[in-house]
Amino acid sequence: MRKYLITSFVALTLFFSGFAGAGINKTEAASLGAKASMIAQKHIGVPYKWGGTTPRGFDCSGLVGYSFRQAGKNLPRTAADMFRTGFFISKSGLQKGDLVFFSTYKAGAAHVGIYIGANKFVHASSHGVKIDSLCNPYWNKVYCGSKRV
């Protein structure tokens, strides 16, 4: 009987510690993303450069990767590969630092930005690093999902 009680206690402790750990990870992810979004916003006006990954010039995934790397997290290089990381978030559940993906010039996630709140995201477009609205008819039409890393 004593062995059963000890085993049950250990099992319940492990079970509930998993819930506590999950909360910590979400908090860490939220603060990491918020930090990355602030870093990206500091680069508004940096010119677009195909394959660019530095403040001398960014493409979309280059800006996102650079911002998260500066915040302490390495991400895959391309928008399509970034789309395979993290976990899906509904559009209504977006938080600062979540990644927003778009099907622009090809099917699937071809463009990526960082959500900054108030239905806005920062990204490197052909016009350089800028902020746009998810409510913009173009971005709304080509939106294909969001992830939290």
N, CA, C and O of each residue as an XYZ file, in Angstrom:
596
protein
N       0.823     -1.194      0.000
C       0.000      0.000      0.000
C       0.871      1.263      0.000
O       0.608      2.223     -0.724
N       1.915      1.227      0.838
C       2.810      2.374      0.915
C       3.479      2.622     -0.442
O       3.617      3.767     -0.871
N       3.889      1.551     -1.105
C       4.533      1.664     -2.421
C       3.567      2.300     -3.428
O       3.976      3.112     -4.258
N       2.290      1.928     -3.349
C       1.260      2.484     -4.228
C       1.101      3.987     -3.979
O       0.994      4.760     -4.931
N       1.084      4.405     -2.725
C       0.923      5.820     -2.385
C       2.116      6.637     -2.879
O       1.944      7.726     -3.427
N       3.311      6.116     -2.686
C       4.516      6.829     -3.133
C       4.526      6.953     -4.654
O       4.831      8.016     -5.195
N       4.190      5.864     -5.337
C       4.143      5.884     -6.802
C       3.105      6.882     -7.295
O       3.358      7.618     -8.248
N       1.952      6.913     -6.663
C       0.891      7.854     -7.048
C       1.334      9.292     -6.821
O       1.100     10.162     -7.660
N       1.980      9.537     -5.677
C       2.455     10.880     -5.363
C       3.471     11.360     -6.402
O       3.389     12.491     -6.882
N       4.420     10.501     -6.743
C       5.446     10.844     -7.730
C       4.793     11.107     -9.090
O       5.144     12.066     -9.777
N       3.851     10.259     -9.469
C       3.179     10.432    -10.759
C       2.419     11.756    -10.810
O       2.497     12.472    -11.808
N       1.691     12.088     -9.759
C       0.947     13.349     -9.724
C       1.886     14.553     -9.721
O       1.607     15.559    -10.373
N       2.991     14.455     -8.997
C       3.972     15.536     -8.967
C       4.523     15.786    -10.367
O       4.611     16.934    -10.803
N       4.892     14.728    -11.067
C       5.413     14.866    -12.427
C       4.350     15.426    -13.367
O       4.646     16.257    -14.226
N       3.118     14.970    -13.200
C       2.013     15.430    -14.035
C       1.821     16.938    -13.891
O       1.763     17.659    -14.888
N       1.722     17.416    -12.640
C       1.473     18.841    -12.427
C       2.704     19.695    -12.708
O       2.554     20.860    -13.077
N       3.899     19.171    -12.552
C       5.088     19.950    -12.895
C       5.161     20.186    -14.402
O       5.733     21.183    -14.844
N       4.599     19.296    -15.177
C       4.523     19.498    -16.629
C       3.693     20.706    -16.979
O       4.028     21.441    -17.907
N       2.592     20.929    -16.238
C       1.775     22.115    -16.478
C       2.530     23.380    -16.112
O       2.454     24.376    -16.832
N       3.247     23.355    -15.020
C       4.011     24.531    -14.605
C       5.094     24.839    -15.629
O       5.305     26.002    -15.974
N       5.771     23.832    -16.110
C       6.821     24.023    -17.106
C       6.277     24.595    -18.392
O       6.920     25.436    -19.020
N       5.082     24.143    -18.797
C       4.487     24.652    -20.025
C       4.229     26.144    -19.915
O       4.409     26.870    -20.892
N       3.810     26.621    -18.740
C       3.573     28.035    -18.536
C       4.853     28.845    -18.661
O       4.850     29.937    -19.230
N       5.929     28.319    -18.139
C       7.212     29.009    -18.226
C       7.628     29.130    -19.682
O       8.087     30.188    -20.112
N       7.470     28.058    -20.442
C       7.867     28.102    -21.850
C       7.052     29.135    -22.621
O       7.602     29.836    -23.470
N       5.764     29.243    -22.346
C       4.937     30.225    -23.043
C       5.381     31.639    -22.691
O       5.438     32.515    -23.553
N       5.694     31.852    -21.417
C       6.156     33.166    -20.996
C       7.481     33.493    -21.647
O       7.678     34.604    -22.138
N       8.392     32.532    -21.655
C       9.677     32.747    -22.301
C       9.499     33.036    -23.783
O      10.157     33.924    -24.324
N       8.610     32.290    -24.448
C       8.369     32.502    -25.875
C       7.794     33.891    -26.117
O       8.184     34.569    -27.068
N       6.867     34.316    -25.258
C       6.254     35.630    -25.424
C       7.287     36.740    -25.242
O       7.307     37.690    -26.024
N       8.152     36.636    -24.217
C       9.138     37.696    -23.994
C      10.204     37.679    -25.094
O      10.674     38.739    -25.508
N      10.583     36.516    -25.564
C      11.540     36.403    -26.662
C      10.973     37.063    -27.915
O      11.657     37.848    -28.572
N       9.735     36.746    -28.240
C       9.101     37.321    -29.416
C       8.936     38.826    -29.312
O       9.146     39.548    -30.287
N       8.557     39.306    -28.120
C       8.398     40.748    -27.922
C       9.737     41.452    -28.113
O       9.797     42.528    -28.708
N      10.807     40.848    -27.612
C      12.142     41.426    -27.780
C      12.524     41.442    -29.266
O      13.052     42.439    -29.760
N      12.257     40.337    -29.977
C      12.568     40.272    -31.408
C      11.775     41.312    -32.190
O      12.297     41.914    -33.128
N      10.511     41.529    -31.809
C       9.702     42.520    -32.528
C      10.253     43.924    -32.329
O      10.220     44.735    -33.254
N      10.759     44.222    -31.137
C      11.356     45.543    -30.893
C      12.651     45.711    -31.692
O      12.925     46.789    -32.221
N      13.438     44.646    -31.775
C      14.683     44.702    -32.554
C      14.361     44.954    -34.022
O      14.999     45.789    -34.663
N      13.381     44.241    -34.553
C      13.013     44.422    -35.960
C      12.550     45.851    -36.237
O      12.886     46.425    -37.272
N      11.781     46.424    -35.314
C      11.271     47.782    -35.512
C      12.383     48.830    -35.530
O      12.224     49.896    -36.124
N      13.498     48.531    -34.888
C      14.637     49.456    -34.910
C      15.267     49.544    -36.302
O      16.069     50.437    -36.574
N      14.896     48.610    -37.177
C      15.488     48.568    -38.520
C      14.545     49.074    -39.609
O      14.788     48.859    -40.797
N      13.477     49.742    -39.203
C      12.568     50.327    -40.188
C      13.368     51.288    -41.073
O      14.128     52.124    -40.585
N      13.176     51.146    -42.375
C      13.880     51.976    -43.336
C      15.113     51.320    -43.937
O      15.648     51.807    -44.933
N      15.574     50.212    -43.341
C      16.711     49.500    -43.930
C      16.268     48.977    -45.296
O      15.163     48.449    -45.419
N      17.101     49.112    -46.311
C      16.689     48.694    -47.657
C      16.513     47.182    -47.794
O      17.093     46.391    -47.052
N      15.692     46.819    -48.772
C      15.497     45.407    -49.107
C      16.709     44.914    -49.887
O      17.235     45.612    -50.754
N      17.141     43.705    -49.564
C      18.201     43.053    -50.339
C      17.893     41.563    -50.393
O      17.794     40.911    -49.354
N      17.742     41.022    -51.597
C      17.475     39.591    -51.766
C      18.579     38.799    -51.080
O      19.754     38.982    -51.395
N      18.225     37.933    -50.158
C      19.202     37.147    -49.421
C      19.862     37.903    -48.285
O      20.754     37.369    -47.625
N      19.438     39.143    -48.043
C      20.066     39.979    -47.019
C      19.727     39.543    -45.604
O      18.573     39.263    -45.279
N      20.755     39.492    -44.774
C      20.577     39.039    -43.386
C      21.223     39.987    -42.378
O      21.395     39.632    -41.212
N      21.582     41.195    -42.826
C      22.244     42.152    -41.935
C      21.563     43.516    -42.056
O      20.800     43.754    -42.993
N      21.843     44.409    -41.103
C      21.265     45.756    -41.172
C      21.691     46.566    -42.399
O      21.194     47.674    -42.599
N      22.588     46.045    -43.211
C      22.910     46.720    -44.478
C      21.848     46.432    -45.531
O      21.760     47.146    -46.530
N      21.042     45.397    -45.320
C      19.967     45.024    -46.222
C      19.359     43.710    -45.805
O      20.075     42.758    -45.496
N      18.014     43.647    -45.792
C      17.300     42.446    -45.361
C      16.327     41.982    -46.430
O      15.746     42.793    -47.150
N      16.154     40.655    -46.527
C      14.939     40.130    -47.138
C      14.034     39.756    -45.964
O      14.422     39.923    -44.808
N      12.845     39.256    -46.249
C      11.874     39.047    -45.168
C      12.378     38.077    -44.099
O      12.339     38.388    -42.908
N      12.842     36.923    -44.516
C      13.290     35.940    -43.529
C      14.626     36.347    -42.912
O      14.939     35.948    -41.790
N      15.408     37.134    -43.636
C      16.654     37.650    -43.083
C      16.395     38.578    -41.906
O      17.091     38.506    -40.893
N      15.393     39.454    -42.033
C      15.021     40.353    -40.938
C      14.520     39.566    -39.736
O      14.925     39.824    -38.603
N      13.641     38.608    -39.988
C      13.077     37.814    -38.891
C      14.178     37.003    -38.206
O      14.269     36.986    -36.979
N      15.007     36.338    -38.998
C      16.089     35.541    -38.425
C      17.064     36.391    -37.634
O      17.474     36.010    -36.537
N      17.441     37.540    -38.179
C      18.358     38.448    -37.495
C      17.757     38.915    -36.157
O      18.436     38.897    -35.130
N      16.493     39.328    -36.175
C      15.849     39.857    -34.977
C      15.761     38.799    -33.881
O      16.037     39.085    -32.716
N      15.380     37.588    -34.250
C      15.297     36.519    -33.247
C      16.687     36.097    -32.769
O      16.869     35.789    -31.591
N      17.655     36.080    -33.665
C      19.020     35.722    -33.262
C      19.550     36.735    -32.245
O      20.176     36.352    -31.256
N      19.301     38.022    -32.483
C      19.718     39.060    -31.539
C      18.991     38.918    -30.200
O      19.526     39.275    -29.150
N      17.765     38.393    -30.255
C      16.985     38.180    -29.027
C      17.376     36.880    -28.322
O      16.973     36.651    -27.182
N      18.161     36.026    -28.993
C      18.642     34.799    -28.356
C      18.125     33.501    -28.912
O      18.308     32.456    -28.287
N      17.475     33.523    -30.082
C      16.904     32.290    -30.659
C      17.262     32.200    -32.136
O      16.999     33.128    -32.901
N      17.861     31.085    -32.537
C      18.154     30.857    -33.954
C      16.939     30.234    -34.639
O      16.313     29.312    -34.115
N      16.626     30.756    -35.810
C      15.519     30.237    -36.620
C      16.076     29.747    -37.952
O      17.177     30.136    -38.342
N      15.329     28.901    -38.649
C      15.751     28.491    -39.997
C      15.857     29.707    -40.920
O      15.341     30.777    -40.597
N      16.515     29.549    -42.051
C      16.815     30.676    -42.933
C      15.626     31.186    -43.741
O      15.479     32.397    -43.904
N      14.782     30.308    -44.248
C      13.729     30.743    -45.172
C      12.363     30.806    -44.507
O      12.129     30.184    -43.471
N      11.465     31.568    -45.122
C      10.093     31.664    -44.611
C       9.435     30.288    -44.586
O       8.748     29.942    -43.624
N       9.644     29.510    -45.634
C       9.035     28.169    -45.693
C       9.543     27.288    -44.554
O       8.765     26.557    -43.941
N      10.840     27.354    -44.270
C      11.387     26.550    -43.168
C      10.943     27.083    -41.812
O      10.717     26.302    -40.888
N      10.815     28.398    -41.679
C      10.315     28.973    -40.427
C       8.888     28.509    -40.165
O       8.494     28.297    -39.018
N       8.119     28.353    -41.242
C       6.724     27.929    -41.118
C       6.627     26.515    -40.542
O       5.577     26.132    -40.025
N       7.692     25.750    -40.624
C       7.703     24.382    -40.096
C       8.110     24.334    -38.626
O       8.140     23.252    -38.038
N       8.428     25.486    -38.012
C       8.836     25.516    -36.616
C       7.721     26.072    -35.747
O       6.733     26.598    -36.258
N       7.879     25.957    -34.445
C       6.921     26.525    -33.509
C       5.573     25.844    -33.563
O       5.451     24.728    -34.068
N       4.552     26.521    -33.038
C       3.210     25.962    -33.093
C       2.230     27.006    -33.604
O       2.410     28.209    -33.414
N       1.185     26.506    -34.258
C       0.207     27.369    -34.904
C      -0.546     28.222    -33.894
O      -0.867     27.776    -32.792
N      -0.819     29.452    -34.295
C      -1.585     30.410    -33.508
C      -2.691     30.948    -34.407
O      -2.455     31.254    -35.576
N      -3.893     31.061    -33.860
C      -4.978     31.647    -34.649
C      -4.715     33.143    -34.827
O      -4.006     33.756    -34.028
N      -5.277     33.708    -35.853
C      -5.109     35.134    -36.111
C      -5.629     35.954    -34.932
O      -5.058     36.989    -34.589
N      -6.698     35.495    -34.324
C      -7.272     36.218    -33.188
C      -6.440     36.055    -31.917
O      -6.625     36.811    -30.963
N      -5.534     35.087    -31.887
C      -4.709     34.843    -30.710
C      -3.296     35.387    -30.816
O      -2.450     35.071    -29.979
N      -3.024     36.201    -31.833
C      -1.675     36.718    -32.042
C      -1.185     37.563    -30.868
O      -1.937     38.341    -30.280
N       0.106     37.387    -30.543
C       0.783     38.195    -29.536
C       2.034     38.784    -30.167
O       2.533     38.283    -31.175
N       2.537     39.863    -29.555
C       3.767     40.478    -30.056
C       4.845     39.420    -30.183
O       5.082     38.636    -29.263
N       5.498     39.411    -31.342
C       6.585     38.476    -31.577
C       6.197     37.217    -32.310
O       7.072     36.444    -32.701
N       4.902     36.980    -32.513
C       4.492     35.819    -33.302
C       4.853     36.066    -34.769
O       4.876     37.205    -35.234
N       5.127     34.994    -35.471
C       5.457     35.100    -36.890
C       4.178     35.031    -37.711
O       3.311     34.198    -37.448
N       4.060     35.895    -38.692
C       2.916     35.885    -39.603
C       3.435     35.555    -41.002
O       4.451     36.089    -41.447
N       2.720     34.667    -41.679
C       3.179     34.145    -42.970
C       2.173     34.448    -44.066
O       0.968     34.552    -43.834
N       2.722     34.586    -45.281
C       1.908     34.959    -46.432
C       2.333     34.157    -47.656
O       3.510     33.851    -47.845
N       1.348     33.826    -48.480
C       1.602     33.195    -49.785
C       1.610     34.316    -50.807
O       0.557     34.730    -51.291
N       2.780     34.800    -51.130
C       2.882     35.950    -52.039
C       3.169     35.500    -53.460
O       2.248     35.406    -54.272
N       4.403     35.224    -53.773
C       4.774     34.899    -55.153
C       4.719     33.413    -55.477
O       4.910     33.027    -56.631
N       4.460     32.575    -54.480
C       4.320     31.134    -54.714
C       3.419     30.548    -53.642
O       3.171     31.184    -52.618
N       2.930     29.345    -53.874
C       2.058     28.691    -52.905
C       2.828     28.386    -51.629
O       4.029     28.122    -51.666
N       2.135     28.424    -50.511
C       2.770     28.156    -49.227
C       3.389     29.414    -48.649
O       3.244     30.502    -49.205
N       4.076     29.258    -47.537
C       4.677     30.389    -46.838
C       5.880     30.909    -47.621
O       6.952     30.302    -47.606
N       5.694     32.026    -48.297
C       6.757     32.621    -49.109
C       7.234     33.946    -48.523
O       8.275     34.459    -48.934
N       6.499     34.503    -47.578
C       6.855     35.784    -46.964
C       6.550     35.689    -45.478
O       5.586     35.037    -45.077
N       7.381     36.346    -44.649
C       7.212     36.292    -43.200
C       7.466     37.660    -42.592
O       8.288     38.436    -43.079
N       6.741     37.934    -41.520
C       6.941     39.154    -40.744
C       6.748     38.838    -39.268
O       6.424     37.709    -38.901
N       6.949     39.842    -38.430
C       6.806     39.684    -36.982
C       5.640     40.555    -36.525
O       5.620     41.761    -36.775
N       4.674     39.939    -35.854
C       3.514     40.663    -35.344
C       3.951     41.606    -34.228
O       4.720     41.214    -33.350
N       3.459     42.868    -34.257
C       3.851     43.850    -33.249
C       2.656     44.354    -32.438
O       2.809     45.258    -31.617
N       1.488     43.793    -32.654
C       0.285     44.217    -31.940
C      -0.593     45.107    -32.794
O      -0.165     45.619    -33.828
N      -1.835     45.285    -32.347
C      -2.806     46.168    -33.011
C      -2.980     45.832    -34.492
O      -3.131     46.731    -35.320
N      -2.960     44.536    -34.828
C      -3.126     44.062    -36.211
C      -2.028     44.556    -37.151
O      -2.262     44.680    -38.353
N      -0.843     44.838    -36.628
C       0.267     45.308    -37.449
C       1.435     44.338    -37.351
O       1.582     43.611    -36.369
N       2.263     44.346    -38.394
C       3.458     43.510    -38.410
C       4.593     44.264    -39.083
O       4.370     45.125    -39.935
N       5.812     43.927    -38.687
C       7.008     44.510    -39.284
C       7.610     43.456    -40.199
O       7.654     42.274    -39.859
N       8.075     43.897    -41.367
C       8.620     42.957    -42.342
C       9.513     43.697    -43.323
O       9.486     44.924    -43.414
N      10.297     42.931    -44.047
C      11.128     43.493    -45.101
C      10.417     43.251    -46.423
O      10.350     42.126    -46.917
N       9.893     44.323    -46.979
C       9.211     44.243    -48.275
C      10.164     44.742    -49.352
O      11.296     45.128    -49.062
N       9.704     44.732    -50.575
C      10.539     45.243    -51.672
C      10.832     46.733    -51.491
O      11.707     47.278    -52.164
N      10.106     47.395    -50.587
C      10.325     48.815    -50.284
C      11.149     49.003    -49.014
O      11.232     50.116    -48.493
N      11.757     47.932    -48.511
C      12.558     48.008    -47.295
C      11.765     47.569    -46.077
O      10.615     47.144    -46.183
N      12.400     47.681    -44.917
C      11.760     47.270    -43.668
C      10.698     48.298    -43.313
O      10.974     49.497    -43.259
N       9.490     47.824    -43.073
C       8.364     48.709    -42.794
C       7.305     47.988    -41.978
O       7.389     46.780    -41.754
N       6.321     48.736    -41.544
C       5.185     48.194    -40.798
C       3.968     48.247    -41.709
O       3.722     49.247    -42.383
N       3.213     47.160    -41.717
C       1.957     47.094    -42.468
C       0.868     46.536    -41.566
O       1.141     46.012    -40.486
N      -0.357     46.658    -42.023
C      -1.512     46.159    -41.283
C      -1.992     44.827    -41.855
O      -2.057     44.639    -43.070
N      -2.322     43.917    -40.957
C      -2.936     42.660    -41.412
C      -4.308     42.909    -42.016
O      -4.834     42.058    -42.734
N      -4.895     44.072    -41.732
C      -6.200     44.424    -42.290
C      -6.099     44.956    -43.720
O      -7.110     45.073    -44.412
N      -4.896     45.274    -44.159
C      -4.685     45.717    -45.535
C      -5.249     44.639    -46.458
O      -4.942     43.462    -46.273
N      -6.071     45.009    -47.452
C      -6.699     44.001    -48.308
C      -5.705     43.015    -48.942
O      -5.994     41.823    -49.046
N      -4.534     43.515    -49.364
C      -3.562     42.608    -49.971
C      -3.053     41.593    -48.955
O      -3.101     40.389    -49.207
N      -2.560     42.071    -47.799
C      -1.989     41.151    -46.807
C      -3.054     40.222    -46.242
O      -2.776     39.060    -45.945
N      -4.254     40.724    -46.094
C      -5.362     39.879    -45.605
C      -5.640     38.734    -46.587
O      -5.901     37.601    -46.182
N      -5.579     39.055    -47.890
C      -5.862     38.053    -48.928
C      -4.793     36.962    -48.999
O      -5.120     35.798    -49.230
N      -3.520     37.320    -48.803
C      -2.439     36.353    -48.967
C      -1.959     35.749    -47.638
O      -1.035     34.937    -47.627
N      -2.579     36.140    -46.531
C      -2.227     35.598    -45.211
C      -2.440     34.079    -45.224
O      -3.479     33.601    -45.681
N      -1.450     33.318    -44.719
C      -1.613     31.852    -44.722
C      -1.374     31.203    -43.367
O      -1.425     29.978    -43.262
N      -1.111     31.997    -42.315
C      -0.992     31.407    -40.984
C      -0.005     32.136    -40.092
O       0.730     33.020    -40.533
N      -0.006     31.742    -38.823
C       0.861     32.342    -37.810
C       1.457     31.263    -36.938
O       0.837     30.225    -36.708
N       2.661     31.508    -36.452
C       3.345     30.558    -35.580
C       3.954     31.293    -34.401
O       4.296     32.471    -34.502
N       4.085     30.599    -33.296
C       4.817     31.110    -32.138
C       6.027     30.212    -31.932
O       5.905     28.988    -31.907
N       7.189     30.827    -31.785
C       8.427     30.036    -31.616
C       8.960     30.219    -30.206
O       9.990     29.643    -29.856
